[in-house]
Amino acid sequence: MDDEAIIKEVLLKLDNWVVTNIDNDEDLNESNSLELDEMDYNKKVSSEEILHFYSVAENYALSYTQLTDFTNVPISHTAIIFWTAGLLWKKYDIRPNDQIDETYPIGYGDSLIIQAKEMLKPYKKYNFNIF
């Protein structure tokens, strides 16, 4: 899958986020001539950051499943998209810490990561060691 498709799919999970060019902070939206003010979007994120978090999420997913690659896991791409969006959301979440409180026990980023893990759970390997 190409980088542009990955970026678009991740942004679909993040409510009203936009991609900016990291070099000159220029908006990279479908209509480049349209100027956006801060009321038109929730967060700005660079395409490089999305691709970096996609790579991180893929490594987390491989570690979670204890697989070496995802060639035989048809849902892996979708799960990694969810995981990537969850990591990005958690990075920019305005809550001061990740501790659970009574009013908002699970954030949206946490929910996306939990969904990704649920998708990958049937493919997870288990090792039992006896000493």
MONORUR-V530469 format. One line per field, one symbol per residue. phi: phi as a letter, one per 20 degrees, with the letter a starting at -180 (. if undefined). psi: psi as a letter, one per 30 degrees, with the letter a starting at -180 (. if undefined). burial: 1 if it has 16 or more other ideal C-beta (glycine too) atoms within 10 Angstrom, else 0. A space follows every 10 residues. Layout:
phi=???
psi=???
burial=???
//
This chain:
phi=.effffffff ffedfmecec fffclefddg dffeeddfee bebdbeffff ffffffffff ffffemdebd fddfefffff fgffffffff fdfeffbeff dfebfcffff fffffffffe gfdfecdddd d
psi=kleeeeeeee fffjjhllkl kfeghkkile jffkkklfff lelkkleeee eefeeeeeee eeeefhlflh egjfgeeeee eeeeeeeeee egkfkflgkk lfeiekleee eeeeeeeeef efgkkkkkkk .
burial=0000011011 1011001111 0000001000 0000000000 1000111011 0011001101 1101101001 0010011011 1111111111 0000000000 0000001111 0110111011 0010000000 0
//
